[in-house]
Amino acid sequence: MRLQKYLASCGVASRRKAEEMIAQGLVSVNGRVVTEMGTQVEEGDLVTVESRPVTPEETMHYILYYKPVGEVTTVSDPRGRPTVLDHFRDYPVRLFPVGRLDFDSEGLLILTNDGELTQRLTHPSHEVEKRYIARVSNNLEDDALFRLRAGVMLDGRKTAPAKVSVLRRDPFSTDILITIHEGRNRQIRRMVEAVGHQVVRLKRVQYGALSLGDMKRGEWRELSAQEVALLK
């Protein structure tokens, strides 16, 4: 098994994050620091991360969490802000957020120790859809809607076409339902800014086959076996 995949199966991090840890020289196999991504791990090998032995976790856990505004989706925050993992410090296994949901946004967030599933849900090649309700400043004109649907330029690269429909509109704000499958940093906020508006409120209501339903802010629950199967 490739080393980065092995680390993901141990619940250390997602495969992408594991690759960063390998590149930083934090991982050793049988006492030797390894920085090559193609390194294979065989049964009986001793793998350590920062001198701590790691082994594959037998039981995978999957949680749906309604993240409120005011929490970051990182393991820790250098600015001391609350993180989504503060609620799970006593959980029996170490969990990791799947993807990002910024500090000022709320809604559906998946937490798991399944690095393989995290890779599948976050890698751009799988095009997993994420659906949001966004309150946008002022009346969002049809031309702006067309541009969002067609894709806008961010960092010199056009976004993939988005699915956008209007839920409510008045002269001062517009509520839209927007679905994307990319995961660029603060993507929806930046897309809306690119067409001359601001996102006032952003809530993720669906991730792949999972919907937020009637959960309340700060609530969480374990996913059912059927829901996990749908995600996979």
N, C-alpha and C positions, 0 to 999 in steps of 0.2 A: 504494500500500500504506500502511496506517495506520502511524504512526511506531512505536508499541509493538510491532506485529507485525514491522516491519523490524528493530528492535533484537533481538527474539527470534531472527530468522533469522540475525543476525550472531553469535549465541552470547554476547551481552552478558549476558543474564539471561532468566529466564522472562518472559512477557508481563506478568504481574502485577507482578513486581519492576521491569520496565521502566517501567510506569506510575508507580511510586513515584519512579523516577529522573527522569522527565519533570517530575513535580509539584515536585520539589526544585530544578528549574532546572539540572540537570546535562547536559542534552542541547541541542545546537544544530543547526540545519539551515541550511546556506549562511551561516554566521556569525551567525545570529540565535538567541538562546536561545528555546526553545519550551516552553511549559507546558500547551498545549491538547492533550487526548487525541485529538481527531479529526484532527490534522494529517496530511496525506498526503505521502508521500515518492515522488518520481518518479525515473526513471532519470537519472543525471547529477547528482543532488543530493549535496552533501557533508554527511554526518552525522557529528557528533563527540560523544563522551561524555567530559566533563571534559577538553576540548581534544584528545582522541585520536580520529583518524578511525577509523570502523568500516565494514566491508563485509560482505555476506552470506558465510557459510562454504559452500563448495561441498560438502564432505563432512561428513555427520553421523555422530557416534559414539555408541554405546550400550553401557553397561557394567552388569553385575550384580555387586554387591559385597556380601559378607557382613560387615556392620558388626559389630564386637565392642562390648561394653560399654566405656565409657571414651573415646568419641569423639563430637564434636558434628557435626551435619549443617549446618554453615555454612561459608562461604568462609574466615572468620577468626573468632577468638574473643577478646574483650577480656580474658578471664581467663587466656589463654595455654594453654587446654586443647587436646589434640590434635584435629584435625578430620579428617573422612573424606578431604578433598582433599590432606592431607599426603602420601598415597600416590601422588598423580597430578601432582606438581609438574613432572615431566619429560614428561608426556604431550603429544603433538603439538598438541592443542587444549585450550582452557579448558573444563572440565566444571563442571556444576552438579548438586547433588542434586535429585532429584524428591521433593518433600514432605519431611517431617521423620521422624526416628526419634531419640527423646531420648537423652541421655547414658547413662542407666542401662539402655537397651534394646539389643537386638541383632537381627540378622537381615537380611533382604533389603532392599537399597537400590539404586535405579536412579540412574545418573549419566549425563548426556548434555549435548551442546551444542545439542540440538534444542528450541528454545523452544516451538515449536508443540505438540510431543508433551508437553512438560512441562505446558503449559496444559491439554491434553486430559485428562491423567492426574490433575491436581490440582483442577480446577474442580469444585465440588460438583454442578453440573448433570449431569455425566456419570456420577456414582454408581459410580465404579470401586471394586470390592471389594478389601479388604485383610484378610488372614487371619493370626491370631496364635495362638500357644500361650502361655497365661498360667498361671503358678503363683500361686494365690491362698491367702492365709492362712486356716487353719481349714477346717472342713467347710462348703462352700457349699451352703446349704439350697435346696430346690426353690423356695421363695418368692423368694429372691434371684435364682435363675436366671430365673424368670418375669419379674421386674422388668427384668433386663438385656435379655431378649428383647423386651419391650414398649417399652423406652426409659425413661430416667431424666432428671430435670431437672438441667441444668447451666447456670449463668449465666442462669437464668430461661427457658430454652428446652429443650424435650424432645429428647433424642437420637432419631435414627431407630431403628426396631427392628433388633436385632442377631441374628445366627444364633449360638447358643451350644449346645455339647454338652460333656458331661463325659467326659474321657479317663481320669481316675484320681481317687479320693477316699479320704481317710482322716481321722481326727479332727483332724489338725494342718495339712493343706493339701489343696487341690483343683487339679487340672490341667484347664483348659478350653480348647477350641478355639473362638475367637470371631472372627466376621467382621463388619466394618463397612464402610460406604462413605463416611462422613464423615471429616473430617480436623481435628477440633478439637484444640487444644493438650492433650497428655497425656490424650487422651480415654479410652482404656481404663482407665488407672489411676484417673482421676476417676470413671468409671462404677462401677468395683468399690468405690471408697471410698463412693460414694453408697448402696450396698446393705450397708455395714457391714463390709467386708473390705479387705485391702491386697494389692496385686500384689507378689509376692516376686521374680518373674522374668518378663520379657516378651520374646518372640521373634517377629518377623514372618517367616512362612514362605511367604507368597504375596502378590503384588501384581498385580491384574488376571489376565492369563493366565500370568504368570511364577511359577515355584516355586523355592524355594531348593535343593531336591534334597539331594545329599550333600556340598555345599560345606562347607569348614571356615572358622572365623572368620578374617577378614583376607584371604581369597582373593577374587579377582575374575576375571571373564572378559568377553570381548566377546559381545554378543548376536548370534545368527544372524539372517539376513535374515527367516527365517520367524517368529522370536520378535518381531522389530520389527513385522512385518506384523500379528501378533496383537494387539500393544499398540495399534496404530493403528486 
